[in-house]
Amino acid sequence: MTDPNIGHLRERSTPDKLRYMSRKLIETHDQLIDLGVDKQQATLIGIALQLDWMANATEGDAGPNLTPDYVNEPGSTSELLPPEILAAIDVPPYLSTACDTALRVEPADVPDAMGWARRLHARCRRNNKFTGAPCPCNCHDKEQQ
């Protein structure tokens, strides 16, 4: 059973909460360094260095897809690679995960397999979000009829 006194810790973070926690994390980091040097405690310095490592590991991940409540809708071009990169690479054929899974579910001998397959096809992005390559699944042809 979960302690009712810590339920608030599981609340979804809001941008304001994240900014506040970022400031507090920086303060804690600096306090760990100062205290670790002052008291010659390598453990505290090690914890501060781990915080540095975690921050550096996520630094390159910043982008629109990590913004709280960001949704990359099907057809969105917000994560499309620049044209010069697309021109320099061989863009592989793209079958969306949704359609690929739906095509595997359709022949399954289970109740409502076709219903699940239809729901999966409906979730298709239609285009690869990085390359723009279209999903060639024939379910998209049926939708246009």
ABEGO torsion letter per residue (X at the ends): XBBAAAAAAABBBBAAAAAAAAAAAAAAAAAAAAAAAAAGBAAAAAAAAAAAAAAAAAAAABEAAABBGBBBBBGBAAABBBAAAAAABBBBBBBBAAAAAAAAAAABBBBGAAAAAAAAAAABAGBBAAAGBBBABAAAAAAAX
